[in-house]
Amino acid sequence: MNRMLFGRWIPAIAETSLVRRTALGLTGLAFVGGAVAGPAVAAQAAPEHHGVNLVAQSVVVDKGDHKPSRDRLVPHGVQGAQASIPISPEQADNVKAIVKATKKAGLDERAAVIAVGTSLQESKLENLGDLGANNDHDSLGLFQQRPSSGWGSPDQIMDREHATTAFLDGLKQVDGWQDLPLTVAAQKVQVSAYPDAYAKWENQAADLVANAWNNS
């Protein structure tokens, strides 16, 4: 049966074909429109999503760049006159080894300051082997620990992680070490003939730990 479509009389077969083409054409436009709109919407949403990630990342980086606060490093201030020495790359690497071992032991910045200050006094942060006639008995390493006193074998004491961990194990046995002056805490572990000698290294030890804490 002939019918009028868009103001024209056309055969029924032609009408069906034209209607189908028109419907397909509209569907095609809808599909193309959807394809164009999808990326456009995503492009608008992406900056917000990425922006949140960038902000979150920048916060993490900022936290990592902050040095430990002074009140965590030296909670009660330094005591007496302070000394300092130039630090070589090798000595700086030994500081990092002490800090790394301290963190591995689950202890905080104050423990690292006490350990570094002790090593400054005992060996000037050098991992000393047997010095022959100049050796203090059988003392070795960063903390001048003695195999004959139970600190470990010579090889163990020369291992920086072992030596630091052994010192820290002794420190943890000292009641209230966190609140003791550095020289008192160190002396409790080292039992030195010069118990006040550690005090003068507290300021430099704190500076060295502050610089190494986030890089070890």
C-alpha positions as CSV (number, residue, x, y, z in Angstrom):
1,M,0.0,0.0,0.0
2,N,1.3,3.4,-1.0
3,R,1.6,6.0,1.8
4,M,2.7,9.6,2.1
5,L,6.1,10.1,3.9
6,F,7.7,13.5,4.3
7,G,5.1,15.1,2.0
8,R,5.6,12.5,-0.8
9,W,3.6,9.4,-1.9
10,I,6.0,6.4,-2.1
11,P,5.4,2.6,-2.5
12,A,5.2,0.6,0.7
13,I,8.6,-1.2,0.0
14,A,10.4,2.1,-0.5
15,E,8.8,3.4,2.7
16,T,10.1,0.5,4.7
17,S,13.6,0.9,3.3
18,L,13.7,4.6,3.9
19,V,12.4,4.3,7.5
20,R,15.1,1.7,8.2
21,R,17.8,3.8,6.7
22,T,16.6,6.8,8.7
23,A,16.5,4.8,12.0
24,L,20.0,3.4,11.3
25,G,21.2,6.9,10.5
26,L,19.9,8.2,13.8
27,T,21.4,5.2,15.7
28,G,24.7,5.8,14.0
29,L,24.7,9.5,15.1
30,A,23.8,8.4,18.6
31,F,26.8,6.0,18.6
32,V,29.2,8.5,17.2
33,G,27.9,11.1,19.7
34,G,28.5,8.7,22.5
35,A,32.0,7.9,21.3
36,V,32.9,11.6,21.2
37,A,31.2,12.4,24.5
38,G,33.0,9.5,26.4
39,P,36.6,10.7,26.0
40,A,35.4,14.3,26.4
41,V,33.9,13.5,29.8
42,A,36.9,11.4,30.7
43,A,39.2,14.3,29.7
44,Q,37.2,16.6,32.1
45,A,37.3,14.0,34.9
46,A,40.9,13.0,34.5
47,P,42.5,16.3,35.8
48,E,40.5,16.0,39.0
49,H,41.5,12.3,39.5
50,H,45.1,12.9,38.6
51,G,45.2,16.1,40.6
52,V,44.2,14.2,43.8
53,N,46.9,11.7,43.2
54,L,49.5,14.4,42.6
55,V,48.5,16.1,45.8
56,A,48.7,12.9,47.8
57,Q,52.1,12.1,46.3
58,S,53.5,15.6,47.1
59,V,52.4,15.2,50.7
60,V,54.3,11.9,51.1
61,V,57.4,13.4,49.5
62,D,57.3,16.5,51.7
63,K,57.1,14.3,54.8
64,G,60.1,12.3,53.7
65,D,62.1,15.4,53.1
66,H,61.6,16.7,56.7
67,K,64.5,16.1,59.0
68,P,63.8,14.8,62.5
69,S,62.9,17.6,64.9
70,R,65.5,18.7,67.3
71,D,63.5,17.8,70.4
72,R,63.5,14.2,69.2
73,L,67.2,14.2,68.6
74,V,68.3,16.1,71.7
75,P,65.2,16.1,74.0
76,H,67.0,17.7,77.0
77,G,69.6,19.8,75.2
78,V,73.4,19.3,75.1
79,Q,75.6,19.3,78.2
80,G,78.9,21.1,78.4
81,A,81.3,22.3,75.7
82,Q,80.8,20.6,72.4
83,A,83.4,19.3,69.9
84,S,83.2,18.4,66.2
85,I,85.4,16.9,63.6
86,P,85.4,17.0,59.7
87,I,83.5,14.0,58.3
88,S,84.8,12.1,55.4
89,P,82.6,10.1,52.9
90,E,83.6,6.9,54.7
91,Q,82.7,8.3,58.1
92,A,79.4,9.6,56.7
93,D,78.7,6.1,55.3
94,N,79.3,4.7,58.7
95,V,76.8,7.1,60.2
96,K,74.2,5.8,57.6
97,A,75.1,2.3,58.6
98,I,74.4,3.1,62.3
99,V,71.2,4.8,61.5
100,K,70.0,2.0,59.3
101,A,70.8,-0.6,62.0
102,T,68.9,1.6,64.5
103,K,65.8,1.7,62.4
104,K,66.0,-2.0,61.7
105,A,66.1,-2.6,65.5
106,G,62.9,-0.6,65.8
107,L,64.5,2.3,67.8
108,D,64.1,6.0,67.2
109,E,66.3,9.0,66.4
110,R,67.4,9.5,70.0
111,A,68.9,6.0,70.0
112,A,70.7,6.8,66.8
113,V,72.1,10.0,68.3
114,I,73.4,8.1,71.3
115,A,75.0,5.4,69.1
116,V,76.6,8.0,66.8
117,G,77.9,10.1,69.7
118,T,79.4,7.0,71.3
119,S,81.1,6.0,68.0
120,L,82.4,9.6,67.6
121,Q,84.1,9.2,71.0
122,E,85.3,5.6,70.6
123,S,86.6,5.6,67.0
124,K,85.8,9.0,65.4
125,L,83.3,7.0,63.3
126,E,85.9,4.8,61.8
127,N,85.5,1.0,61.6
128,L,88.9,0.3,63.2
129,G,90.6,-3.0,62.8
130,D,93.5,-4.2,64.9
131,L,95.9,-1.3,65.4
132,G,98.7,-3.5,66.8
133,A,100.6,-1.7,69.5
134,N,98.2,1.2,69.4
135,N,95.2,-1.0,70.0
136,D,93.3,-0.7,73.3
137,H,93.6,-4.4,74.3
138,D,91.4,-6.3,71.8
139,S,89.0,-3.4,71.0
140,L,87.7,-3.3,67.5
141,G,85.2,-1.5,65.2
142,L,83.0,1.5,65.4
143,F,82.3,1.2,69.1
144,Q,85.7,-0.3,70.1
145,Q,84.0,-3.4,71.4
146,R,86.1,-6.3,72.8
147,P,85.7,-9.9,71.7
148,S,87.0,-10.9,75.2
149,S,84.1,-9.0,76.8
150,G,81.4,-10.9,74.9
151,W,80.6,-8.4,72.1
152,G,81.1,-11.1,69.4
153,S,83.9,-12.5,67.3
154,P,86.4,-10.1,65.7
155,D,84.6,-10.5,62.3
156,Q,81.2,-9.9,63.9
157,I,82.4,-6.7,65.6
158,M,83.8,-5.4,62.3
159,D,80.4,-5.9,60.8
160,R,78.8,-2.5,61.2
161,E,75.2,-3.8,61.6
162,H,76.2,-6.4,64.2
163,A,78.3,-3.8,66.1
164,T,75.5,-1.3,66.2
165,T,72.8,-3.9,67.1
166,A,75.0,-5.2,69.9
167,F,75.4,-1.6,71.3
168,L,71.7,-1.0,71.0
169,D,70.9,-4.3,72.7
170,G,72.9,-3.0,75.6
171,L,71.2,0.4,75.5
172,K,67.8,-1.2,75.7
173,Q,68.8,-2.8,79.0
174,V,69.3,0.6,80.5
175,D,66.2,1.8,82.4
176,G,64.9,5.1,81.0
177,W,67.7,5.5,78.5
178,Q,65.5,7.8,76.4
179,D,65.5,10.5,79.1
180,L,69.2,10.1,80.2
181,P,71.9,12.5,79.1
182,L,73.8,11.0,76.2
183,T,77.0,10.5,78.2
184,V,75.2,8.7,81.0
185,A,73.4,6.4,78.6
186,A,76.5,5.7,76.6
187,Q,78.6,5.0,79.7
188,K,76.0,2.5,81.0
189,V,76.7,0.4,77.9
190,Q,80.4,1.1,77.3
191,V,81.7,1.2,80.9
192,S,84.5,3.5,79.8
193,A,87.3,4.8,82.0
194,Y,86.2,8.3,80.8
195,P,82.5,8.4,81.5
196,D,82.0,12.1,80.7
197,A,83.8,12.0,77.4
198,Y,80.7,11.2,75.3
199,A,78.9,14.4,76.2
200,K,80.9,16.7,73.9
201,W,79.7,14.8,70.7
202,E,76.0,15.2,71.2
203,N,75.5,18.2,69.0
204,Q,77.5,16.8,66.1
205,A,75.8,13.4,66.5
206,A,72.4,15.0,66.4
207,D,73.3,16.9,63.2
208,L,74.7,13.8,61.5
209,V,71.6,11.7,62.4
210,A,69.3,14.5,61.2
211,N,71.0,14.5,57.8
212,A,71.1,10.7,57.5
213,W,67.8,9.6,59.0
214,N,65.7,9.8,55.9
215,N,68.5,8.6,53.6
216,S,69.4,5.4,55.4
